[in-house]
Amino acid sequence: MGGATLVSLLKVSENANVMTILFYVYTALRYGWVVFYKLKINKPPVRSACFVLSKLVILVILIMALAAAFNDN
């Protein structure tokens, strides 16, 4: 994830700020998962939602990083 943000920043991509925000969203979701796990909360399945959403954020970051890396502007 840090590499994806670095590629975006070095390529001066217009998506660099979006990727940085997504990095923070991912971090918040993972911390949320840990908190819900420690408190044994999963009803409604908020812990599972945090996990799935964090994986979707990684997928979006991966796609954006690949697009920035192969952009020839």
Backbone as a printed PyTorch tensor [residue, N CA C, xyz], in Angstrom:
tensor([[[  0.8340,  -1.1820,   0.0000],
         [  0.0000,   0.0000,   0.0000],
         [  0.8790,   1.2450,   0.0000]],

        [[  1.9280,   1.2110,   0.7660],
         [  2.8370,   2.3460,   0.7450],
         [  3.4890,   2.5040,  -0.6120]],

        [[  3.8160,   1.3770,  -1.2330],
         [  4.3950,   1.4030,  -2.5680],
         [  3.4300,   1.9630,  -3.5940]],

        [[  2.1660,   1.6220,  -3.4500],
         [  1.1600,   2.1470,  -4.3800],
         [  1.0430,   3.6540,  -4.2480]],

        [[  1.0430,   4.1390,  -3.0290],
         [  0.9800,   5.5840,  -2.8150],
         [  2.2460,   6.2560,  -3.3280]],

        [[  3.3890,   5.6110,  -3.1260],
         [  4.6540,   6.1690,  -3.5970],
         [  4.6880,   6.2470,  -5.1200]],

        [[  4.2290,   5.2020,  -5.7900],
         [  4.1780,   5.2260,  -7.2550],
         [  3.2900,   6.3590,  -7.7320]],

        [[  2.1740,   6.5230,  -7.0790],
         [  1.2510,   7.5800,  -7.4690],
         [  1.8640,   8.9580,  -7.2450]],

        [[  2.5550,   9.1320,  -6.1440],
         [  3.1740,  10.4240,  -5.8600],
         [  4.3420,  10.6980,  -6.8010]],

        [[  5.1600,   9.6920,  -7.0870],
         [  6.3080,   9.8950,  -7.9710],
         [  5.8750,  10.1360,  -9.4100]],

        [[  4.8000,   9.5230,  -9.8210],
         [  4.2860,   9.7390, -11.1650],
         [  3.4610,  11.0230, -11.2460]],

        [[  3.2870,  11.7090, -10.1370],
         [  2.4880,  12.9170, -10.0400],
         [  1.1050,  12.6570, -10.6430]],

        [[  0.5100,  11.6120, -10.1540],
         [ -0.8080,  11.2130, -10.6330],
         [ -1.8670,  12.1040, -10.0120]],

        [[ -2.9430,  12.3080, -10.7530],
         [ -4.0610,  13.0850, -10.2120],
         [ -4.7880,  12.3040,  -9.1280]],

        [[ -4.5150,  11.0200,  -9.0160],
         [ -5.1740,  10.1800,  -8.0220],
         [ -4.3670,  10.0260,  -6.7370]],

        [[ -3.2860,  10.7690,  -6.5790],
         [ -2.4360,  10.6110,  -5.3990],
         [ -3.1980,  10.9260,  -4.1190]],

        [[ -3.9860,  11.9920,  -4.1230],
         [ -4.7460,  12.3390,  -2.9190],
         [ -5.8190,  11.3080,  -2.6180]],

        [[ -6.4340,  10.7750,  -3.6560],
         [ -7.4650,   9.7450,  -3.4660],
         [ -6.8360,   8.4970,  -2.8660]],

        [[ -5.6740,   8.1220,  -3.3590],
         [ -5.0010,   6.9370,  -2.8280],
         [ -4.5840,   7.1380,  -1.3850]],

        [[ -4.1640,   8.3330,  -1.0400],
         [ -3.8060,   8.6140,   0.3460],
         [ -5.0310,   8.5000,   1.2430]],

        [[ -6.1510,   9.0210,   0.7930],
         [ -7.3880,   8.9110,   1.5790],
         [ -7.8050,   7.4530,   1.7130]],

        [[ -7.6860,   6.6900,   0.6320],
         [ -8.0260,   5.2630,   0.6910],
         [ -7.1030,   4.5140,   1.6450]],

        [[ -5.8410,   4.9250,   1.7060],
         [ -4.9100,   4.3220,   2.6550],
         [ -5.3910,   4.5550,   4.0910]],

        [[ -5.8580,   5.7650,   4.3880],
         [ -6.3860,   6.0600,   5.7110],
         [ -7.6830,   5.2980,   5.9870]],

        [[ -8.5190,   5.1550,   4.9750],
         [ -9.7570,   4.3870,   5.1360],
         [ -9.4260,   2.9330,   5.4470]],

        [[ -8.4620,   2.3740,   4.7240],
         [ -8.0400,   0.9980,   4.9800],
         [ -7.5400,   0.8430,   6.4160]],

        [[ -6.7110,   1.7740,   6.8540],
         [ -6.1730,   1.7140,   8.2110],
         [ -7.2910,   1.7920,   9.2400]],

        [[ -8.2510,   2.6790,   9.0320],
         [ -9.3730,   2.8040,   9.9630],
         [-10.2090,   1.5280,   9.9990]],

        [[-10.4380,   0.9260,   8.8450],
         [-11.2060,  -0.3240,   8.8100],
         [-10.4830,  -1.4460,   9.5360]],

        [[ -9.1900,  -1.5260,   9.3700],
         [ -8.4380,  -2.5920,  10.0510],
         [ -8.4120,  -2.3610,  11.5660]],

        [[ -8.2350,  -1.1090,  11.9930],
         [ -8.3050,  -0.8210,  13.4300],
         [ -9.7020,  -1.1260,  13.9600]],

        [[-10.7170,  -0.7940,  13.1750],
         [-12.0840,  -1.1120,  13.5770],
         [-12.2730,  -2.6080,  13.7460]],

        [[-11.7080,  -3.3890,  12.8320],
         [-11.8110,  -4.8400,  12.9330],
         [-11.1810,  -5.3380,  14.2280]],

        [[-10.0040,  -4.8090,  14.5620],
         [ -9.3210,  -5.2300,  15.7880],
         [-10.1430,  -4.8630,  17.0210]],

        [[-10.6990,  -3.6670,  17.0380],
         [-11.5110,  -3.2300,  18.1860],
         [-12.7340,  -4.1200,  18.3280]],

        [[-13.4300,  -4.3670,  17.2260],
         [-14.6140,  -5.2280,  17.2910],
         [-14.2420,  -6.6540,  17.6850]],

        [[-13.0840,  -7.1170,  17.2650],
         [-12.6240,  -8.4610,  17.6360],
         [-12.3550,  -8.5450,  19.1350]],

        [[-11.6500,  -7.5550,  19.6530],
         [-11.3320,  -7.5460,  21.0870],
         [-12.5830,  -7.4260,  21.9420]],

        [[-13.5680,  -6.6710,  21.4670],
         [-14.8190,  -6.5060,  22.2120],
         [-15.8240,  -7.6250,  21.9220]],

        [[-15.4390,  -8.5630,  21.0490],
         [-16.2850,  -9.6980,  20.6700],
         [-17.6390,  -9.2520,  20.1170]],

        [[-17.5660,  -8.2370,  19.2540],
         [-18.7740,  -7.6970,  18.6260],
         [-18.8010,  -8.1500,  17.1680]],

        [[-19.8700,  -8.8250,  16.7850],
         [-20.0660,  -9.1640,  15.3830],
         [-21.5550,  -9.3280,  15.0870]],

        [[-22.3690,  -8.5690,  15.7960],
         [-23.8060,  -8.6600,  15.5830],
         [-24.3880,  -7.2750,  15.5390]],

        [[-24.8610,  -6.6910,  14.4840],
         [-24.7990,  -7.2190,  13.1250],
         [-23.3470,  -7.4110,  12.7130]],

        [[-23.0780,  -8.1210,  11.6510],
         [-21.6820,  -8.4990,  11.3440],
         [-20.7920,  -7.3160,  10.9630]],

        [[-20.5590,  -6.4370,  11.9220],
         [-19.7250,  -5.2610,  11.6530],
         [-18.2700,  -5.6400,  11.4970]],

        [[-17.8230,  -6.6330,  12.2490],
         [-16.4310,  -7.0630,  12.1330],
         [-16.1880,  -7.6420,  10.7420]],

        [[-17.0980,  -8.4520,  10.2710],
         [-16.9720,  -9.0190,   8.9260],
         [-17.0410,  -7.9330,   7.8640]],

        [[-17.8950,  -6.9440,   8.0640],
         [-18.0070,  -5.8340,   7.1150],
         [-16.7030,  -5.0420,   7.0570]],

        [[-16.0910,  -4.8100,   8.2010],
         [-14.7960,  -4.1070,   8.2230],
         [-13.7530,  -4.8830,   7.4400]],

        [[-13.7480,  -6.1980,   7.6200],
         [-12.7750,  -7.0410,   6.9340],
         [-12.9840,  -7.0010,   5.4230]],

        [[-14.2190,  -7.2050,   4.9750],
         [-14.5240,  -7.2370,   3.5420],
         [-14.2750,  -5.8730,   2.9050]],

        [[-14.7070,  -4.8120,   3.5640],
         [-14.4950,  -3.4690,   3.0060],
         [-13.0120,  -3.1320,   2.9060]],

        [[-12.2210,  -3.5790,   3.8840],
         [-10.7830,  -3.3120,   3.8170],
         [-10.1600,  -4.0220,   2.6240]],

        [[-10.6320,  -5.2240,   2.3190],
         [-10.1190,  -5.9440,   1.1520],
         [-10.5500,  -5.2710,  -0.1540]],

        [[-11.7450,  -4.7290,  -0.1850],
         [-12.1920,  -3.9970,  -1.3720],
         [-11.3790,  -2.7210,  -1.5770]],

        [[-11.0270,  -2.0490,  -0.4830],
         [-10.2000,  -0.8430,  -0.5750],
         [ -8.8300,  -1.2010,  -1.1410]],

        [[ -8.2720,  -2.3340,  -0.7200],
         [ -6.9790,  -2.7710,  -1.2620],
         [ -7.0870,  -3.0240,  -2.7620]],

        [[ -8.1830,  -3.6300,  -3.1840],
         [ -8.3820,  -3.8920,  -4.6030],
         [ -8.4450,  -2.5880,  -5.4020]],

        [[ -9.1530,  -1.6030,  -4.8860],
         [ -9.2470,  -0.3000,  -5.5540],
         [ -7.8740,   0.3630,  -5.6200]],

        [[ -7.1200,   0.3010,  -4.5260],
         [ -5.7770,   0.8950,  -4.5100],
         [ -4.8710,   0.1910,  -5.5160]],

        [[ -4.9840,  -1.1260,  -5.5960],
         [ -4.1730,  -1.8760,  -6.5560],
         [ -4.4780,  -1.4490,  -7.9830]],

        [[ -5.7330,  -1.3330,  -8.3120],
         [ -6.1230,  -0.9150,  -9.6590],
         [ -5.6210,   0.4970,  -9.9600]],

        [[ -5.7750,   1.3950,  -8.9910],
         [ -5.3150,   2.7720,  -9.1970],
         [ -3.7980,   2.8320,  -9.3240]],

        [[ -3.0830,   2.0300,  -8.5520],
         [ -1.6200,   2.0270,  -8.6230],
         [ -1.1390,   1.4910,  -9.9650]],

        [[ -1.7800,   0.4350, -10.4440],
         [ -1.3950,  -0.0980, -11.7540],
         [ -1.6910,   0.9020, -12.8650]],

        [[ -2.8200,   1.5820, -12.7470],
         [ -3.1350,   2.5980, -13.7470],
         [ -2.1260,   3.7350, -13.7250]],

        [[ -1.6830,   4.1290, -12.5340],
         [ -0.6930,   5.2090, -12.4250],
         [  0.6690,   4.7480, -12.9200]],

        [[  1.0220,   3.4920, -12.6570],
         [  2.3280,   2.9920, -13.0610],
         [  2.4560,   2.8640, -14.5730]],

        [[  1.3550,   2.5050, -15.2440],
         [  1.4150,   2.2890, -16.6850],
         [  0.8890,   3.4720, -17.4940]],

        [[  0.6140,   4.5860, -16.8150],
         [  0.1650,   5.7790, -17.5050],
         [  1.3810,   6.4650, -18.1380]],

        [[  1.3060,   6.7900, -19.3900],
         [  2.4430,   7.3750, -20.1170],
         [  2.3590,   8.8850, -20.2570]],

        [[  1.7250,   9.5600, -19.3430],
         [  1.6260,  11.0240, -19.4590],
         [  2.8980,  11.6730, -19.0440]]])
